[in-house]
Amino acid sequence: MPTSLIQRVLAACAITLAFAFCTSAQAKDTPEKPTLTMAVGGLPGLYYLPVLAAQQLGYFKDEGLNVTLEDFAGGSKALEAVVGGSADIGAGAFEHTLFMQAKGQHYRAFALMGRAPQIVVAVTKDKIGTLKSLADFKGAKVGVSAPGSSTDLVLTVALRKAGVQRTDISAIGVGSGALVLAAVNNGQVDALSNVDPMMTKLQRSGAIKVLVDTRTVKGTQEIFGGTMPAATLYAPETFIQKNPKTIQALTNAIVRADRWLQTASDADLVKMVPPAYLLNDQALYVEAFHNVRDAYSPDGLMPADGPATALRALSSFDNRLDPSKIDVNATYTNDFAKKAATLVK
């Protein structure tokens, strides 16, 4: 073969390889808003572990995103940040979208992280003799992450089933970190509605007795009568419409984190989680993770019965929600998670 022909062939091959490389690099659309802030309602809690994993493992960066995580004491506080405009995206319970629609404000969940609330309602050791069941909670001081957050709402649903109204108890915000331990040790609360790893730590030490456990899908169905969607990524409808590539990138990262959590080893988990979140007790953290592992979504998709279950449960005691005026189909979308399934390997 003449030298000139060989050179032309090599040049053509180089162009083909360069084109293939560029095409592969551009396979994922560039986000419209690559730098954004996400409000999280209690990052140390295992409830938000998919967000932490996506950040720590570089999944957001892989999608071309620079995400700042702003941590708040509870989901209701994180929602306030999104509503107020200091955060672009919220990481919080699905029911926030229902309550916002009831107010005439349209927010939509687009990536599911939890298919069970992971919330435990328990009584402190000193009150086991008097608070034998939820029916005895009238007049009790109950620690929640923040009033109005999912810990408060799950508590309210459980109390109502036992014939106790939310107004019959005093809800005290104790966050979801070290303040939970202090509230129990100092006798500030008689009972708790909170999340892991704190609840496993208290349970292991004998400081609490568990009465309600939604860390598994089975336990959740016993309380709610169906699948109760929990942690999601959500945003104002206007933001989603304006930034669909950004939303897709966020969803890709969360779906990838959801999948990682299905198979991660104990060693992988401990390596990923920041030391400050491990409570100086790696074995405890791992135990708490196994207690809630069933609660994580495997694919980011909203279960078919999830939104209706949430609306039915919450509207049963909260007159802010009128089922006849709520369009549950407008409170979530599976479009981005379905597309992520084809993009995320």
Secondary structure, 3 states (H helix, E strand, C coil): CCHHHHHHHHHHHHHHHHHHHHHHHCCCCCCCCCEEEEEECCCCCHHHHHHHHHHHCCHHHHCCCEEEEEECCCHHHHHHHHHHCCCCEEEEECHHHHHHHHCCCCEEEEEECECCCCEEEEEEHHHCCCCCCHHHCCCCEEEECCCCCHHHHHHHHHHHHCCCCHHHCEEEECCCCHHHHHHHHCCCCCEEEEECCHHHHHHHHCCEEEEEECCCHHHHHHHHCCCCCCEEEEEEHHHHHHCHHHHHHHHHHHHHHHHHHHHCCHHHHHHHCCHHHHCCCHHHHHHHHHHHHHHECCCCCCCCCHHHHHHHHHHCCCCCCCHHHCCHHHCECCHHHHHHHHHCC
